[in-house]
Amino acid sequence: MEADKIVEEIKTNSAAADPMELPYIYVKNVNAKFYEENFADSTTHFKVSLKSGFKDGSFKEYHPNGKVKMTGQFKKDKRDGTWKLYDETGKQIMKRNYAEGKVTKEKVND
């Protein structure tokens, strides 16, 4: 199962790419209330709330199958609070807490 493979990589390989890495977000309209990017088939890839051109508020990323991949909050352009990562079936596989963009706690689900 793909989720088991991801969890095992997280636990054993500290050099692995960050599974909670954010997609590149480049906001052109500083007056927009949110920014959204889509996959090639026009389904939503991710959506983030904005304030004065900066990430501020909710963030939600999706897998290509439409299931939620990652959720969290931004505060003044930095990750804040609890962020959750899900596999393609919707099972939560990881949770991280952030304060001012820095990881304060992390839990990988078995």
C-alpha positions in Angstrom: 0.0 0.0 0.0 1.3 3.4 -1.0 0.6 5.0 2.5 2.6 2.4 4.2 5.5 3.1 1.9 5.3 6.8 2.6 5.1 6.3 6.4 8.1 3.9 6.3 10.2 6.5 4.3 9.3 9.2 6.8 10.5 7.1 9.7 13.6 5.6 8.2 15.0 8.2 5.8 15.7 11.6 7.2 17.1 12.7 3.8 13.8 11.9 2.1 11.8 14.8 0.6 9.5 16.4 3.0 6.1 14.7 2.6 4.4 18.0 3.7 6.3 20.2 1.3 4.0 22.9 -0.1 3.4 23.4 -3.8 4.9 26.6 -5.2 2.5 29.5 -4.6 3.0 32.7 -6.6 0.2 35.2 -6.1 -0.1 37.8 -8.8 -3.2 39.7 -7.5 -2.5 41.2 -4.1 -6.2 42.0 -3.7 -7.4 38.5 -4.1 -9.1 36.7 -1.1 -7.8 33.3 -2.2 -5.4 31.6 -4.6 -6.3 28.4 -6.4 -4.4 26.1 -8.8 -5.8 23.2 -10.8 -4.6 19.9 -12.2 -4.5 19.5 -16.0 -8.0 18.0 -15.9 -9.3 21.2 -14.2 -9.9 19.7 -10.8 -8.6 21.6 -7.8 -4.9 20.9 -6.8 -4.9 23.4 -3.9 -6.6 26.5 -2.5 -5.2 29.0 0.0 -6.8 32.0 1.7 -5.0 35.3 1.2 -4.7 38.7 3.0 -2.9 41.6 1.3 -1.2 39.2 -1.1 0.1 36.9 1.7 -1.0 33.4 2.7 -3.3 33.9 5.7 -6.0 31.5 6.6 -6.9 28.0 5.4 -5.0 25.8 3.0 -6.2 22.7 1.4 -4.4 20.5 -1.1 -5.9 17.5 -3.0 -4.7 14.3 -4.6 -5.4 13.9 -8.3 -8.3 11.5 -7.4 -10.0 14.4 -5.5 -9.3 13.2 -2.0 -7.8 15.7 0.4 -4.0 15.4 0.6 -3.1 18.2 3.2 -4.9 20.7 5.3 -3.6 23.5 7.6 -3.6 27.2 8.4 -1.4 30.1 7.6 -0.9 33.2 9.7 1.0 36.1 8.2 2.5 34.0 5.4 3.8 31.2 7.8 2.3 27.9 8.7 0.5 28.0 12.0 -1.3 25.4 14.1 -2.0 21.8 13.2 -1.3 20.5 9.7 -2.5 17.1 8.5 -1.4 14.8 5.7 -3.6 12.2 4.1 -3.0 9.3 1.7 -5.0 8.8 -1.5 -7.7 6.9 0.4 -8.3 9.7 2.9 -6.5 8.1 5.8 -4.5 10.5 7.9 -0.8 9.5 7.8 0.9 12.5 9.5 0.3 15.4 11.7 2.5 18.4 12.4 2.1 21.5 14.7 3.7 24.7 13.6 4.3 28.0 15.4 5.4 31.0 13.2 6.4 28.6 10.4 8.6 26.3 12.5 7.7 22.7 13.4 7.0 22.3 17.1 5.6 18.7 17.1 5.3 15.9 14.6 3.4 12.6 14.6 3.6 9.9 12.0 0.6 7.5 12.1 1.3 3.7 11.8 
